[in-house]
Amino acid sequence: MSEVFEKFLQLIKPINSYDDTDHPKAPDYSNLDSWAAHPDIDGYQFFVPDNNLKVNRNKNDVDVFYIHPTGCFEQTWNSDMSKNHSTYERTEIMLSNQVTPFNDSCNIYAPEYRQATYYSYFAKDSDGTKAHDLAFEDILNSFNYFIENFNDSKPYIIMSHSQGALHAQRLISKYIQNTDLQKRMICAYVIGYIIPEKEYETLFPSIPKSVNFNDTNCLLSWCTVAEGFKRARERTIFWKPSGWGLEYMDQRIYGINPFSWNNSSEWISQPECHSSIITKADNYDFADRLSSLHSRSNKSIQYSSVQDFTSALNSKTGLLEARGPLVDRYKKIRYFNGDLHSYDVMLFWGCLRKNIKDRINAFI
């Protein structure tokens, strides 16, 4: 861990222990204000990089339940979900660059929740997992509300990234698997948080890995890095049915390549559906993690001016490696270390948009 990063962690470390913190009030999901995305909310989930692309805001045959990643860098264990904070602005940005592939085929639902702060992954005691337990309480309540009040027994997809993927693993493993809900789950995109190969059967004995572009009732994941990047032998929190534990980041994980939708270790060129996007904003610093207020800047998504790169699954690590001109551009970003975690979805935006429809068509 670099000295710069260690200093950053000290700046965002919660002031008090989890048990000595006054936690935010639980959201009421019958209130539309507790949802970051909903068909009746005119939000960032309806952005497109080209106005010629079709957007279907509602009345689709399929729903998507999206669990967004961490945007909280505050000195408390869980976000209070204030829409005036920079944390919520990051949620909006994630809606724009992660769930927009669904906006021509699915009704989009995304709960705002008392997400665990970024520091929770580096806590040396149980404070971090307690913060995640509180966040998951909201995910479970919002999912149940979604099923009972919005879904109307339609097929649905789970979409998640990073912290959202960690919560999705738990939700699917404990509350969807082996229930009637599993039969309606077209697939689950559980992206950007490790699923150790050795733990897959422990978590998902009844949910197969996806190995083809049109598999259904399945789960798929990937973690993107620049070619040759190796994760350090550090541990991260990981939930299993037996409870919380720690798993090494450098072990072999389950992954799939969105350029081919299989687990081949060959380098794959971009398919016809490929497009990568970027988020654009007026007077907004995407690297700023210490601001506290929403900037109110105007934002949009656009196609990246550079599109070329290829990708391959590393046969030893399961990481999705990428190389080429677009990756070379990311390498110029200050403090870039080779991990393309933040771009897991943006890099494969067009492929994901098509794949969603392929799996829906195969299911319906």
N, C-alpha and C positions, 0 to 999 in steps of 0.2 A: 504494500500500500504506500503510495507516494506521500511525501511530506505535505504537498499542496492539498491532497485529498484528506489527509488526517486533520489538517487545519479547518477544512470545510466541514467535516463531521462535527468538530467541536463547536462550530458556529450554529449548527442546527440541532444539537443535542437537547432533548427535552430538559426543562429546568428541574422538574420533580420526577420522582419515580412514578410508575403507572398507578400504584395503589394510592399515592398521595396527590393524584391529579383529579380535578373536577372534570368529568368527561361530558362531551356534548350530549344534548338530549337526542333520543332516538328519533329518526325521521318518521313522518306519517305518510305512508305511500298512497293513501287515499287522496292526498293533496298533490295536485299536479306539480307544485313547486318543488317537491322532493324528487322529481325525475329530471335527469340531465337531458334525456331525449325521450320523446313521445310523439306519435303522429300529430297530435294537436299542438305541439310546441314548434314554432318556426325557428329552428336552430341550426347549428353548424353541421349537423348530420345530413343536411340536404345540399351541402356544397358539392360542386362538380368542377373538374379542371377545364371542361369544355362545355359551353352552354348548349351544344348540340346533343349532349348526352341526356337521355331521358331520366326523369326522376318521378317515382310513384310514391307519394307521401303516405298513402293509406289504402285500404281496401285490397291489399295484396293477400294472396292465399297462404303466405308464410310469414311468421314473425321472427325477429332476431332479438335475443336478450344479450346485451353487450355490457361487459364489466370492464370499466376503464382502468388503466394502470395508475401508478403513483404520481401525483402532482403536488404532494404536500411536503414542504421542507420547513415546516414550522417547529417551534420549540415546545411542542406538546405532542402527546402520543397519537392523537386522532384528530382529523380535520373536523371543524364545526360546520362545514358545508356552506359558509357564507358566500353569496354570489358577488360580494364586493371584494373578495380576496383574490390574490394571484393564484391560489390553489384552484379555484373554480375556473379561472381563465385557462389554466393548463388542461382542465377537463374539457373545456370547449375545443381547444386545439386538438386534443386526442379524438374527439368526435369527428373533427374535420379530416383527420388523416388516417383514422383507423376504421371507422364504421361507415364511411361514405361509400365503400364498394357495395354496400347492401341497399343503397337508396333507390335502386330501380327494380328491386325484386322482393323486398321484405318491409314489413312494418317495423320500425326501429324503436326499441324500448331500452333505455339505459338508466338505471337508478343512480342518483347521487348518494354517496354513502360516507360514513365516518371512516374514511380510508386511513390506514396506518401511515404514519410519517415515514419518510425515507430512512431516517436514522434507525428505525425499528429493525432493519436487517443487520445492523452492526451492534445492537445491544448485546452485552455480555451475559445478561441474565434473562429471566422470563418476561421482562417488560415488553420486549418486542413481540413475542407470540401472544401476549395478552392483548396488545393493540390490534393484532390481526384477528383474534377471536371476536373483539368488538366489531371490527369492520365486517367480518363474516356474518355476524348476527343480522346486520342490515342487508347483506346480499341475500341471505336465506329469506328474510321477511319480504324483501322486494320481489324475489322470484315467486314466492307463494302468492303474493298479491297479483303479480303479472298473470300467473296461471289461472287464478280464480276470477279475475275481473277483466282482463284484457284479451287473453289468448283465445278463449271460446273454442277450445279443443282443436285448434289448428296445429299443423306441423310447425316446428320451430327449430331455430339454430342457436347455439351458444357461441358467442364471439368474445374473446378475452385476450388480454395482453399483460404480461409482467405481474404486478400484484393482482390484477384482475384474473390472470391465468391461475395463480396460486389459489385464489378463492374458487375459481371454476373447477379446479381439480377436486376440491373438497365437496362442492355442491354436487357434481356429477357422481363422484364415488359413493357418497353417503345418501343422497336424496333423490337421484334420478335413476341410477343403475338398479336394475331388477324391479322397476315399478312400471306402471302404465305410461309414465312420462317418458321412459326410454323408447317406447315404441313410436312416439311422435317426434323424437329428436332426430332430425335429418342428419346432423353432424355437429361436432363441437370443434371449433378452431381455438385451441388452447395454446397460445403462442407466447414465446419469450420468457418462460420460466421452466427450469429444468424438470424433465420427467426421466429420472434414471431408468435405464433399461431394466435393471435388476428389480425395480419397484413397480414396473408397469402392471404386472399381473396382480400384485398386492392391491393396487389402487383400482384397477379396471378389469377384473376377471371376466366380466360379461360384455365388455365394450371393446371391439377389435380395433387395432390400428388401421388407419387408412393406408392402402397401398396402390390405389388407382384413382383416377380423376373423378370418377362418378360413384365411389363407394358411399354408402349411407349407413345410418345407425352406428357411426364410427367416430373416432377421435383423431385429430391430426395436430401436429405441432412443429415448430422450427425455431431455432435461435441463430441469428445471422452474425457472421464475423467476416473480417477481411481474410483473404487467403493467408494461411500460415499462422494465424493468431491462435495462441494457446492460453486457456484460462489458468490462472494461478491455482495452486492447491489450497484454496480457501474454502470454507464451509458456509452454507447458507441455510436458513430455516426451511424446513420441509414438513408438510403435514401428511400423515398416514392414518389409516383407520385406528391404529393403536395410539395415536397422539402425535405431538410435535417432536421433532428431532432435528438433526443437522445432517446435511449431505454435502459431499465434496463437489465443488463446481467443475472440476476437471475430469470427472468420470464420464463414461459413455452414456449418452442420453438418447431418447427416442426423437427422431426427426424425419422430416419429409422435405422434398424440394418443390417449391411452388412453380418452378419452370416445367416440371415433368409430372408432379403429383405422385412420385414414387420415391423409393429410398435408394436409388442407384447412386453409386459414388462417382459416376462419370461427370465430366464438366458438360453442362447443358447450356446451349445458346438460347437466347430469348425467343419464345414462341410468338406467333402473330398477335396474340392478345396483349402482349406486354406493354405496360406503361408504368413509369415511376413518377411519383408526385412530390412536390414540396409544399410547405405552408408558407404563405407570404403575409407579412403584416407591416403596417405603417408604424414606425417609431416603437418597435418592440424588440427586446433583446431576448432571443430564445435561450441563451446560455445563462441568463440571470436566474439564480435559484434563491436569492435572498430578498427579493422584493416581496412586499406584503399586500399591496393593493392591486386590484384589477386595473389594467392600463386603459381599457375602453378603446383600444386601437382597432382599426379596420383590418379584417383578415380575409384570406381566400386561399384556395388550393389551386395549384397550377402544375402542368407537366414540367418535369425537370428539363432544363435546356440540354442536358447531357443524359442520354438514356442507355448507353451501351455498357453492359457487363454480362458476365456468365457466372453460373453458380454450380456448386457440387457439394454433396454431403461428404464430410470427412468420415471415412469408414472406421476410424479408431475412436473418434470423439462423438460422432453424431451431430456435430455443429454444421451449420449450413455456411460454407465458405463462398465468398464472392470476390471476383477480380475484374478489372477493366476500367475504362475511363471514368465512369460514374463513381466507382469506389475510390479511384485516385483523387477525385475531387473531395470526397469526404476526408481523405487522409490529410488534407490541408487545414482542417478545422483545428483550432487550438485545443490542446490536451487530448486529441484523438488517440486512442490506445489500440485500435484494431477491432473493438467490439462495436458492431452495428445494431445493437439492441434497440436503440430509439427509432431505427428505420426498418424494423422487421416487416411492417405492413406497407409503408410508403414505397419501398423498393419493388414490391410485387402487387401494387394496387390494381393494375389492369388484369393480371392473371387471377387475382382473387375475385374480382368482379365477375369474370366469366365463370370461374369454378363454382361460385355460389349458385348460379343458374343451372350449371350442369348437374349438380347434386340435387337441386330442387326437382329438375325434370326427371332424374332417375328415381327419385322417391315418389313423386306424384304420378 
